[in-house]
Amino acid sequence: PDDSRLYIADRRNFVVRMVTLKEKEEAFITTVAGTGSEGDAADGTAADKAGLDGPSDVCTDMGEGGSGEVVYIADCDNHTIRRLAWQAAAAASPAGGPARRTSVPTVQLF
């Protein structure tokens, strides 16, 4: 493709980075979420101001008909899945929260 993206969960630096790969051009690395310090943030916080604590994985979804890219971040030490929608440019938590839970099957964070 003409414009491809690779997302990297940089756990020890508390950020998610995006590498933009363009044919016949240099790659660019951008921090798209996190502040560089461990933390947590309320839903609606700008992605570059949203504290992360151990982002461990990243998944993307282009939406129906390519309507807009959404990035899901496994914020491991906050026990949260963060959602970053490019149109909103703000982080949200569709699942989980910062509280620790036991492995009792009847207790859910959702």
C-alpha positions as CSV (number, residue, x, y, z in Angstrom):
1,P,0.0,0.0,0.0
2,D,0.9,3.6,-0.5
3,D,0.7,4.5,3.2
4,S,1.1,1.7,5.9
5,R,1.3,2.0,9.6
6,L,3.0,-0.2,12.2
7,Y,2.1,0.3,15.9
8,I,4.5,-0.5,18.7
9,A,3.5,-0.9,22.4
10,D,6.6,0.5,24.1
11,R,5.9,-0.9,27.5
12,R,9.0,0.3,29.4
13,N,8.5,3.8,28.1
14,F,4.8,4.0,28.8
15,V,3.8,5.0,25.2
16,V,2.5,3.6,21.9
17,R,4.4,4.5,18.8
18,M,3.4,4.5,15.2
19,V,5.8,3.9,12.4
20,T,4.5,5.4,9.1
21,L,6.0,3.5,6.1
22,K,5.7,5.2,2.7
23,E,7.0,3.7,-0.5
24,K,10.3,5.1,-1.6
25,E,10.4,7.5,1.4
26,E,11.9,7.4,4.9
27,A,9.9,6.0,7.7
28,F,8.6,8.3,10.5
29,I,8.2,7.3,14.1
30,T,5.5,9.2,16.1
31,T,4.3,8.8,19.7
32,V,0.5,8.5,19.4
33,A,-0.5,7.7,23.0
34,G,1.1,8.1,26.4
35,T,3.2,10.7,28.2
36,G,6.5,8.8,28.7
37,S,5.6,8.4,32.4
38,E,3.5,5.7,34.0
39,G,0.0,6.8,34.9
40,D,-3.7,6.6,34.1
41,A,-6.1,9.1,32.6
42,A,-9.9,9.7,32.5
43,D,-11.8,8.9,29.4
44,G,-11.8,11.8,26.9
45,T,-8.2,12.8,27.7
46,A,-6.1,13.7,24.7
47,A,-4.1,10.7,23.6
48,D,-0.8,12.5,24.0
49,K,-1.8,13.4,27.6
50,A,-3.3,10.0,28.5
51,G,-1.0,8.2,31.0
52,L,-0.4,4.5,30.3
53,D,1.1,2.0,32.6
54,G,2.7,-0.9,30.8
55,P,1.1,-0.9,27.3
56,S,1.7,-4.4,26.2
57,D,-0.2,-4.9,22.9
58,V,-1.9,-3.0,20.1
59,C,-4.7,-3.9,17.7
60,T,-6.3,-1.8,15.0
61,D,-9.7,-1.8,13.3
62,M,-10.4,0.2,10.2
63,G,-14.2,0.3,10.9
64,E,-17.0,-0.5,8.4
65,G,-16.1,0.6,4.9
66,G,-12.8,2.0,6.2
67,S,-14.7,4.8,8.0
68,G,-11.8,5.5,10.4
69,E,-9.0,3.8,12.1
70,V,-9.4,2.8,15.8
71,V,-6.5,1.6,17.8
72,Y,-7.0,-0.6,20.9
73,I,-4.2,-0.6,23.5
74,A,-3.8,-3.3,26.2
75,D,-2.8,-1.1,29.1
76,C,-1.6,-4.0,31.2
77,D,-0.7,-2.5,34.5
78,N,-3.9,-0.4,34.6
79,H,-5.9,-3.5,33.7
80,T,-7.6,-1.6,31.0
81,I,-8.2,-1.8,27.2
82,R,-7.8,1.8,25.9
83,R,-9.5,2.9,22.7
84,L,-8.0,5.6,20.5
85,A,-10.2,6.8,17.7
86,W,-8.4,9.1,15.2
87,Q,-11.5,11.2,14.6
88,A,-11.8,12.0,18.3
89,A,-8.1,12.0,19.1
90,A,-9.0,11.1,22.7
91,A,-8.5,7.9,24.7
92,A,-11.4,6.0,26.2
93,S,-11.7,2.8,28.2
94,P,-14.2,0.4,26.7
95,A,-13.1,-2.4,29.1
96,G,-11.5,-2.7,32.5
97,G,-10.2,-0.3,35.0
98,P,-7.3,0.4,37.3
99,A,-8.5,-1.8,40.2
100,R,-7.0,-5.2,40.6
101,R,-9.3,-8.2,40.8
102,T,-9.1,-11.8,41.8
103,S,-9.6,-14.6,39.3
104,V,-13.0,-15.5,40.6
105,P,-15.1,-16.2,37.4
106,T,-18.1,-14.2,38.6
107,V,-16.2,-10.9,39.0
108,Q,-16.0,-8.9,35.8
109,L,-14.4,-5.6,35.1
110,F,-16.7,-4.8,32.1
